[in-house]
Amino acid sequence: MDAETIAGLAGLAVGLLVLLGLSVFESRAYRKEHDGEGMMHHWLVAHHVLGRVRRRH
């Protein structure tokens, strides 16, 4: 591997770590502001996905 490839992979790794950290931070902040409801639960309820899943008894 040459230096450019190593630098590109290092940059990709740093970018992914930053993205993961921000996602965790945003998820915790959202949960605090919305009385424990997570983002995924909110999205699923808003798009009526949970109602469809639960009716298949």
C-alpha positions, 0 to 999 in steps of 0.5 A: 500500500502506498501513503495515499491509500493509508491516508485515505483509509485513516480519513475514512476511519476517523470520519466513521468514528465521528459519525458514530459519536454524533449519532449516539449523542443525538440519540441520547439528546432526543431520548432526553427531550422526548420522555424516553421515546427513541427516534426509531420508535417515533419514526415507526409510529409516525409512518404507521409501521407498528400498527401493521406489524401488530395486526398480524396475529 
